[in-house]
Amino acid sequence: MIYKFMFTGSRLRVAVYANSLNEALTRLPKSHHRPALVSRVKGACYA
């Protein structure tokens, strides 16, 4: 699945491919701002 996050306090948006939400959270860059989950896309295929 693709998890899309937006960091509070900044305009940084990150999309992460992971099997679970916990795995996606560990793959996020370290930041002082807390990430908010925006969306979860299942079965997406990008070329």
ChimeraX attribute file (.defattr): number of C-alpha atoms within 10 A of each C-alpha:
attribute: neighborCount
match mode: 1-to-1
recipient: residues
	/A:1	16
	/A:2	19
	/A:3	20
	/A:4	18
	/A:5	21
	/A:6	18
	/A:7	17
	/A:8	13
	/A:9	10
	/A:10	10
	/A:11	8
	/A:12	11
	/A:13	14
	/A:14	15
	/A:15	17
	/A:16	17
	/A:17	15
	/A:18	15
	/A:19	11
	/A:20	11
	/A:21	16
	/A:22	9
	/A:23	12
	/A:24	18
	/A:25	16
	/A:26	10
	/A:27	12
	/A:28	13
	/A:29	8
	/A:30	10
	/A:31	8
	/A:32	8
	/A:33	12
	/A:34	13
	/A:35	21
	/A:36	12
	/A:37	16
	/A:38	13
	/A:39	12
	/A:40	16
	/A:41	12
	/A:42	9
	/A:43	8
	/A:44	8
	/A:45	8
	/A:46	4
	/A:47	2
